[in-house]
Amino acid sequence: MFANDRSPVAIVTGGARGIGRGVANRLAADGCSVAVLDLTAQACATTVEEIEAAGGTALAVAADVSVEEDVAAAVDRVVAELGEPTVLVNNAGIVRDNLLFKLQPDEWDAVVNVHLRGAYLMSRAAQKYMVAAGWGRIVNLSSTSALGKRGQANYAAAKSGLQGFTKTLAMELGKFGVTANAVAPGFIVTEMTRDTAARIGMPYDEYTVLRAAEIPVGRVGQPADIAAAVSYFVSEEASFVSGQVLYVAGGPKA
């Protein structure tokens, strides 16, 4: 997957569970040393154990990606213990769903800060190592909600913003051998979607059947589906692909 002289150090934010956990495991299998970053090191333990059990190298790193000092300390630790990062997957995210007239400023700020400010801080901290290496990969996790979704004004705005952020990074960093792309998942089986089902009072198995009926391929997605897309964008073979948004949703999106 990578050139013989390259064994990248990757940072995956929100790597403790769900899509982030799947991405961290896939990148480790691809040959990356992986820093699994989440709010607590304890939360990252399962992902790290899975990677190590499969023969990979992983490090649990605690940080709030919306806090500048946390990000700086986290990246410094990755450099000291794993090496200079040349792969960054900005996956950390939260939801605070509400209709606009109920949506509180703290709910708006919390979502935008984690998704957008977090991606900005992490990318700014990591890009200098990519530029110095003359090679790098940034993958941002957007969502089909970027196209608009009732009750998710904050989340939709953040995920849409990540797409513009991605395209701008591609323009600025391309001449240094760094690509930036986004993956926009549809419905994926994760703790987050389980929480959504619980919030609306529907058993999760019924909820997934309902959502699968809306998807052209007739099934809901798994974290491995998203990890495969991230793996491609990180690969050597994707060096001429940058500034793109790939919807991984079981059907067409625009």
Secondary structure, 3 states (H helix, E strand, C coil): CCCCCCCCEEEEECCCCHHHHHHHHHHHHHCCEEEEEECCHHHHHHHHHHHHHCCCCEEEEECCCCCHHHHHHHHHHHHHHCCCEEEEEECCCCCCCECCCCCCHHHHHHHHHHHHHHHHHHHHHHHHHHHHHCCEEEEEECCHHHHCCCCEHHHHHHHHHHHHHHHHHHHHHHHHCEEEEEEEECCECCHHHHHHHHHCCCCHHHHHHHHHCCCCCCCCECHHHHHHHHHHHHCHHHCCCCCCEEEECCCCCC
